Amino acid sequence: MQLRGRRAGQKVMVIDVESPSLVVIEGVNVKRRKCNVKHLFATPKKADITKNPSKEEIVNALS
């Protein structure tokens, strides 16, 4: 879940890790973008997805 910024409160999924402080995220109402890990809140929920998933896979995993 994103805590700060325009998308605060939105559920997102980490797609890739760019560096220790930067990840690539995407969500139902969030386009794929880089995000600082300080702006995210980790939940215990985990989903098995393929490398470079489609928007449809992410929406199904988050629902």
C-alpha positions in Angstrom: 0.0 0.0 0.0 1.3 3.4 -0.9 1.4 5.8 2.1 2.5 9.1 0.6 2.0 11.1 -2.6 -0.9 11.4 -5.0 -1.6 7.7 -4.8 -1.7 7.4 -1.0 -4.1 4.7 0.2 -3.9 2.7 -3.1 -3.0 -0.9 -3.1 0.1 -1.5 -5.3 2.3 -4.5 -6.1 6.1 -4.4 -6.3 7.1 -5.6 -9.8 10.8 -5.1 -9.8 13.7 -3.8 -7.6 15.8 -1.1 -9.1 18.0 -0.3 -6.1 17.9 -0.7 -2.4 15.7 2.4 -2.1 13.8 2.3 -5.4 11.2 -0.2 -6.7 8.9 -0.5 -9.7 5.2 -0.6 -8.6 1.8 -1.0 -10.4 -1.7 -1.3 -9.1 -5.4 -1.3 -10.1 -5.6 2.6 -10.5 -1.8 3.1 -10.5 0.3 3.1 -13.7 3.7 1.3 -13.6 6.2 3.6 -12.1 9.3 3.9 -9.9 8.7 4.5 -6.2 10.8 5.1 -3.1 10.4 2.3 -0.6 9.9 4.8 2.2 6.5 5.7 0.5 5.3 2.1 0.8 3.8 0.0 3.6 4.5 -3.7 3.3 1.6 -6.1 4.0 1.9 -9.9 4.7 0.0 -10.6 1.5 2.1 -12.2 -1.3 1.2 -13.1 -4.9 3.0 -15.4 -7.4 3.3 -13.5 -10.6 5.5 -13.9 -13.7 8.4 -11.7 -14.6 7.1 -8.5 -16.2 3.4 -9.2 -15.6 0.5 -7.7 -17.5 -2.0 -5.2 -16.0 -4.6 -8.0 -15.9 -2.4 -10.3 -13.8 -1.8 -7.5 -11.3 -5.5 -6.6 -11.0 -6.4 -10.3 -10.5 -3.6 -10.7 -7.9 -4.7 -7.7 -5.9 -8.4 -8.6 -5.8 
